[in-house]
Amino acid sequence: MSLEREQGFQMSAEKVFAIADTCFLIDWSSWRRRDLLQNPPLDPLSLISYAVLGIISGIFAILYVKVFYGIKNFFSKLSLPNHFKPAIGGLLVGLIALFVPQSTGMGYGWIQLAIWGRISPEIMLIIALTKIFATGFTIGSREAVESLLPRL
C-alpha cells in the first residue's frame, strides 16, 4: 500500500487542479497586480461572438471528454507491462510537441494572441485539437496504471 493511501493523503485530480489554480491566481493577483489576460474594449456586438465562442467551447468540451476516455480505455486494454504505457504516452506527446510546440505548456500567451486577433482560426483549431490529444496521452497513459498526480 502506498504512503498516500496509508496516511490518507490521496486527493482526486479535480481537487488538486482546483488548489493549483487557486494558488496560481492568488500569486498572480498579489505579485503582478495586473490582469492575467488583457481584453480589448467590449462592445455590444462582440457579445454575439462570445455566445458563438461558448457554443464552440461546449462542443470542444464534449470532444475533450470523449478523446480522453477513448485514450484511457485504449491504454487500459494494451497488453503491455504497466511501466511501458506512460513511456508510449510520453513518446506520443513528444511527437505532438515536435510538430506543434504550441500545444505544450500552459498556453496563456497563445490565448492572449488569440484575444488580440494575431492567430488565425486554423492555427487555433490545430492548437486546440493537439492540446486535447496531448493531454489525453499524458493522463490517459498514466491513468491506465492508476496515477493521477502527474497531471500537474
ROTI-386215 format. One record per residue (C-alpha): x, y, z. Coordinates in steps of 0.2 Angstrom, whole numbers, plus 5000, padded with zeros to 4 digits. Last residue first. Example, Ala and Ser with C-alpha at 12.3 -4.5 7.8 and 13.67 -1.06 7.14 Angstrom:
// residues 2
506849955036;506249785039;
END
This chain:
// residues 152
500050944935;499350784929;500750684937;499550664952;498350544943;499250384944;498250224941;499250124928;498050164914;497850334922;499650364916;499350334898;497650434899;498450574908;499850614896;499050544880;497450634883;498350794887;499250784871;497650744862;496750894868;498251004866;498350944848;496550984844;496651164852;498251204844;497651154827;496051244829;496951404835;498051384820;496551374808;495751524817;497251634813;498251704827;498551884830;496751934834;497152024851;496251884860;497051754850;498751824855;498251824873;497651644872;499351594864;500251684879;499151594891;499551424884;500151324899;501451224891;501351114876;500151134861;501151274854;502551154850;501551084836;502650964826;503950914839;502650944853;501450814845;502950694843;503450724861;501650694867;501650524858;503350474866;502650524883;501150414881;502250274875;503350294890;501750304901;501150134895;502850044896;502950044915;501249954915;501849794906;501049784889;499349704884;498549874880;496749874885;497050014898;497950114886;496550114874;495250144888;496250304893;496350364875;494550344872;494150424889;495250574885;494550584867;492750584873;493050704887;493950834875;492650814861;491250854874;492251004880;492651054862;490751064858;490451174873;491951284868;491151304851;489451354859;490351474871;491351554856;489651584847;489051674863;490651774864;490451824845;488751884849;489351984864;490552074852;489152174845;488852254862;490652324863;491952274875;493652354875;495152234871;495552114885;497252094894;497451924901;498051894918;497552064924;498852164933;499552174951;501052054947;501351994965;499651984973;498551954958;499651824950;500051734966;498251724971;497851664953;499151524954;498651464971;496851454966;497351364950;498451234960;497051204973;495751174960;496851064950;497250964965;495450944970;494950894952;496350764952;495650674967;496650684983;497750544992;498450605008;497550475019;499150415028;499150245021;498350295004;499750425001;501150315008;500750174996;500050005000;
END
